[in-house]
């Protein structure tokens, strides 16, 4: 894969970019033209940008690095480093900036689909999360205590849970129970989709 590269004017407006740079922004090279590079990539520290702007104003020709973050078109949060090298034909010319991007890491937001459980199983898990006993869960769901135990054993076997506490914890982790809701409720019930 090619390194993401762009040429910007001294104010950071993109003059041209290669396909790798455009891909990081989720667009084509032509659509990057005229865009502000620091609107595409957010500096992690504003002082870095101020320092570079002052150095360019004073016509210093050093290599400048800025730690940045950005979100790709597919929702991946990425971090990296923009390196700007002032370039021109002569020392007297106002330099353009050759900007390269080094990707450091990415963090994709986890997309966890809720585990498949029956409505009765989800209701039993919500009751347990709220502190209900087996007998009370049975009364609230219209099952016998043995019926509740049957469902809990099946869920424990399916999820590899050693006890009820772990079973409830897994229900939250798998998206079966809605987080931040009291009394506990199944996630589907909370979102209105039954």
N, C-alpha and C positions, 0 to 999 in steps of 0.2 A: 504494500500500500504506500502511495506517495505521501510525503510530508505535506501537511496543509500550509500553503504559502499565499500571501497576498502582498500587493504593492499598494501603499497608501500615500496620500500627500502628507505634508508636514502637520496637518490638522487631524489626521486619522481617518480621512474619507477614503474608502476603498476605490482604487483606480482599476485594478484588475486582480483576479484571484484564480487559483487553480481549482480543478474539480474536487480535490481532497478538502480544501478549505470550505468550498461551497457545501460539500456533503456534511461537514460538521455543523453547518447552519441550517441544514435541511432545505437547500435551494440549489440553484444553478449558478455558475460563475457570473453570468450576465446580470442576474438579479442582485448580486452583492455590490455591483458598481454604484458608487455614490452613497453607500451606507456607512455610518460611523462605526469603526471597528470596536470601539468600547461600548457600543449599544448591543453588539452581537455577543461580546464576551465581557462579563462583569468583573471588574478588578476586585480582588479580595481586600486590598488596602488602597484607599483613595490617595494616600500620601505617595505611593509609588508613581501614580500618574502625574501628580503635581511636580514631583522631582524631575520626571522625564520632560514635561512641558517646559520647565525652567531651563533645563540643560539644552533643549533644542532652541529655545529663544536666544540663548547665549552662543548658539552655533557650535556646541560641543558635538563631536562625532564619535561618541562611545556606543557600545552595544547596551541596549536597555532591556531589562526583563521585568515582566509584570505577571504575577500570579493571578489567574482568572478562573472563573467557573461559568458554565453555560448549560443549557438544557437542549438536547438534540430533539429532532422532530418526533422520535419515538418515545419521548418522555424520560430519557436517561439523563441523570445529572452527572456532568463531567467536570473535572478539574484539570488544570494544566498550566502551562506557562507560555505567554506570548513573548517573543524576542523581537525587538525592533532594531534594525541596523540602518542608520542614515546612509543613503547612497546618492551620489550625484556625479555628473561628468567632471565638474571642476569644484574646487574648494569654495569658490564664490557663489555657486549656484545654491538655491534653496534646495535642501535635500528632500528626496522622497524617502519613505520608510519601507524597507523590506521586512515584512512581518512573517515570522514562522510560528507555528503552534506545535507545542509538544504536549501530548495528552498524557496526564499523570495517572488518573484513575477514573473509574466511573461507578456510579451507584444507581442501579435500576430500582425504581420503586417496586417493592414486591406486590405482585398481583396474585393473591391467594383466593381461589374459588372456595366458597363455603363447602364443607364436607356434606355429603348426602346423608340425611337422616330423615326418618319419618316425622310427621307432626307430633305423634305421641312421644317419640324419643326426645325431640327438641323440648317439649313441654316438661318432661321428666327432668331433663338436664337443668332447665331454668329453675324448677322447684328445688332441686338439690343445691344449686348455686345460692339460692335464697335461704338455705338452712332447713329445708323440709326433711322430715323422716320418710322412710319407705312407706309407712302407713298413711301419712298425710299425702304424699305424692299419689298413692293409690286412690285415695278419696277424691282428690282434685282432678284426676284423669279418668276416673270411673273404672280403674283396674283393681285387682286384688293386690296385696303386698307381694305375692308370688309373681304376678304379672309384671310389676315394676322391677323386681329382681331379675326376671327373665330378660327384660330390655336392657338393664344395666350390664348384665353378663355379656350379652351380644355386643354392646358398644365397647365394653372393656376388651373383649377378644379382638374386635375389629381394629381398635386404636392402640392395642398393646398397653392399656392403662392398668396399673397395679392396684389402684384403690379409687374410691370416689373422688377424693381431692384431685388426683391426677386426671380423672375422667372430666371433671368440671374445667380444670385448667386447659386440657386439650380442646374442649368444646369452645372455649374463648379463642384459643390460638387458631383453630380451624375455621373460625367465623360462624359457628353454629349459634353462639350466644352473642347478643349485641353488647359491645363494650360501653361502659359509662352509663348504664341504665339501671335504675333500682325501682322496683324489684326486678331481678334478672328476667330477661325475656329472650325468646328466640330471635335471631337476627332478621329472619323473614317477617316475623310479626311486627318488629319495630319499624321496618321500612314500609309496611303496609301491603306487601305482597304475600298472600297466603298460599 
